[in-house]
């Protein structure tokens, strides 16, 4: 009974803490401007199935995609066994599902063990890719500090959890074969992979095996509960957010930039004065052009920031980044998330946001923004349809229209467009003279 009480308290604490952190993240996301993304539900669910569940974009590199899919499938499927562990912990039972499922139970655990071996192997390979092979996108300065450690911690945690799972099963089946205590209530037989560990455990006494099995059981479930509450502070939050992010992805062509209606109308009125509204009936201009801080971005941009996997595929495909410019689309998303987290802490401390004298432009430099060619390579490459470009464009609009902060070459072009209706510095009346020559 004592162990059941301890387990229930640990489970309730983990669920409460995760719920609180999930609520905080939801509040932070909703600090963004409201936008509707509920059209074409059929196509949106198709995105969820192909991009989130099917990981369609990952399979452009089939080998890496297959390895990632093994971890992904293992994470989802093996954790179905967590349901049995939780019920065992609450009711004080042992392998609750073994009796009702019969032979199917052994088949399921064997499948879980196969996945566990796969997850263990792939995590070791991914650790080597990050820390020994040191692929370019994994050694970028974007990841200096916590982001690089975060990725390694998760891979190591997965290795430990799979080891605990297999060791727990090996000790359990060995105790069954010895006819020890309640372990004989449901005979599952040796499992296909954990039995490989039997030669290492045969020399242990029954009491030592029970301690080993129970220790692995507790560490396994407590590790999963700890992992659950690690997600909100980790890039691996994408495990959960990839699904809503795929659903709410923009369905417009990726190369289409959104106009600002107020500016579009002013240009129309200048070129066709007869369309201008009567004096005194004009609508008020927006309070701000573009975005200066996270409040000026849409809620979906902020969901993008939390969904970023930090995989670096966007930066690896970015022509500006490839040619040595300071722009890294991955850093754009990481900086947006860092600023959003800072704003969230400000709200937690003061009850509402108190001006801290900072904006998103304290995290993202003007040089980064100007280096973007708006080619959409980053959007095309992202496995979960994140758009760093939208954030870049909105920040550039603010710089130019709010702060008049643009290179002289741009200002010259803007002036020519405004005065001559073309980027070139000659009168509109002379624009067709090339044909007469």
Residue pairs with C-beta under 8 A, 6 or more apart in sequence:
1 92
3 89
3 92
4 89
4 90
4 91
4 92
7 89
7 90
7 221
8 89
8 90
10 222
10 225
11 86
11 89
11 90
11 225
14 225
14 226
14 228
14 229
17 229
18 228
18 229
18 231
18 232
21 229
21 232
21 233
22 232
24 232
24 344
24 348
25 232
25 237
25 306
27 344
27 347
28 302
28 306
28 340
28 341
28 343
28 344
29 299
29 302
29 303
29 306
30 299
31 294
31 295
31 299
31 302
31 340
31 343
32 294
32 295
32 297
32 298
32 299
32 300
32 301
32 302
33 295
33 296
33 297
33 298
33 299
34 298
34 299
35 298
35 299
35 300
37 44
37 247
37 248
37 249
37 250
37 300
39 251
40 251
43 251
44 246
44 247
44 248
44 249
44 251
45 247
47 246
47 247
47 249
47 385
48 243
48 246
48 247
50 56
51 57
51 242
51 246
51 249
51 383
51 384
51 385
52 242
52 243
52 245
52 246
52 384
53 243
55 65
55 68
55 69
55 72
55 383
57 381
57 382
57 383
58 64
58 65
58 68
58 69
58 383
59 65
67 122
67 125
67 126
68 122
70 115
70 118
70 119
70 122
71 119
71 122
71 123
71 126
71 158
73 115
74 115
74 116
74 118
74 119
74 162
75 119
75 158
75 239
77 111
77 112
77 115
78 112
78 115
78 116
78 119
78 162
78 165
79 224
80 112
81 108
81 109
81 112
81 165
82 221
82 224
84 95
84 96
84 97
85 217
85 220
85 221
86 221
87 93
87 96
88 94
88 95
88 96
89 221
94 182
94 183
94 185
94 186
95 105
95 172
95 186
95 188
97 105
98 105
98 186
98 188
99 185
99 186
101 108
105 186
105 188
106 188
106 189
106 191
109 169
109 188
109 191
110 191
110 192
110 193
112 165
113 165
113 166
113 169
113 191
113 192
113 193
113 194
114 192
114 193
116 162
116 165
116 166
116 193
117 162
117 166
117 193
119 158
119 162
120 158
120 159
120 162
120 163
123 155
123 156
123 158
123 159
123 162
124 159
126 155
127 152
127 155
127 156
129 135
129 138
130 138
130 148
130 151
130 152
130 155
131 152
136 316
137 311
137 312
137 313
137 315
137 316
138 148
138 312
140 312
140 315
140 328
140 330
142 310
142 312
142 315
142 328
142 330
142 331
142 334
143 151
143 310
143 312
147 235
147 310
147 334
150 234
150 235
150 236
151 235
151 310
153 230
154 230
154 234
154 236
157 223
157 227
157 230
160 223
161 220
161 223
161 224
161 227
164 216
164 219
164 220
164 223
165 216
165 220
166 193
166 194
166 197
167 194
167 197
167 212
167 216
168 213
168 216
168 217
168 220
169 191
169 194
170 191
170 194
170 195
170 196
170 197
170 198
170 201
171 201
171 209
171 210
171 212
171 213
171 216
172 183
172 188
172 213
173 188
173 189
173 190
173 191
173 194
173 195
173 198
174 198
174 201
174 202
174 209
175 181
175 183
175 206
175 209
175 210
175 213
176 183
176 184
176 187
176 188
176 189
177 190
178 206
180 206
180 209
180 210
181 210
190 198
201 209
201 212
204 212
230 236
231 237
231 239
231 240
235 308
235 309
235 310
237 306
237 307
238 245
238 307
238 308
238 309
238 384
241 303
241 306
241 307
242 307
242 309
242 383
242 384
244 303
245 303
245 304
245 307
245 384
245 385
245 386
246 384
246 385
248 300
248 303
249 385
250 300
250 385
250 387
254 376
254 379
254 380
255 376
257 374
257 393
260 286
260 289
260 397
262 283
262 285
262 286
262 289
263 289
263 401
268 275
269 275
269 276
271 421
288 296
288 398
288 402
289 397
289 398
289 401
289 402
290 296
290 393
290 394
290 395
290 396
290 397
290 398
290 399
290 400
290 401
290 402
291 297
291 360
291 391
291 394
291 395
291 397
291 398
292 359
292 360
292 361
292 395
292 398
292 402
293 339
293 343
293 358
293 359
293 360
294 302
294 336
294 339
294 340
294 343
294 360
295 343
296 394
296 398
297 336
297 360
297 390
297 391
297 394
298 390
301 336
301 387
301 390
301 391
301 394
302 336
302 340
304 333
304 336
304 386
304 387
304 388
304 390
304 391
305 333
305 334
305 336
305 337
305 340
306 337
306 340
307 384
307 386
308 330
308 333
308 334
308 337
308 386
309 383
309 384
310 330
310 333
310 334
311 330
311 383
312 330
313 381
313 382
313 383
314 329
314 330
314 333
314 377
314 378
314 379
314 381
314 382
314 386
314 388
315 321
315 328
315 329
315 330
315 331
315 378
316 322
316 381
317 377
317 378
317 380
317 381
318 327
318 328
318 329
318 377
318 378
319 373
319 375
319 377
320 327
320 371
320 372
320 373
321 327
321 328
321 329
325 367
325 371
326 365
326 367
326 368
326 371
327 367
327 368
327 369
327 371
327 372
328 368
329 378
329 388
329 389
329 392
330 388
331 364
331 368
332 364
332 368
332 388
332 391
332 392
333 386
333 388
333 391
335 360
335 363
335 364
336 360
336 363
336 364
336 391
338 363
339 358
339 359
339 360
339 362
339 363
342 356
342 358
343 353
346 353
346 354
346 356
347 353
360 395
361 395
361 398
361 399
364 395
366 399
366 405
369 392
369 395
369 396
369 399
370 396
370 407
372 389
372 392
372 396
374 389
374 392
374 393
376 389
378 387
378 388
378 389
379 385
379 386
379 387
379 388
379 389
399 405
399 406
400 406
400 410
400 414
406 414
412 425
413 423
416 422
416 423
416 424
416 425
417 423
420 426
420 427
420 428
421 428
422 428
422 431
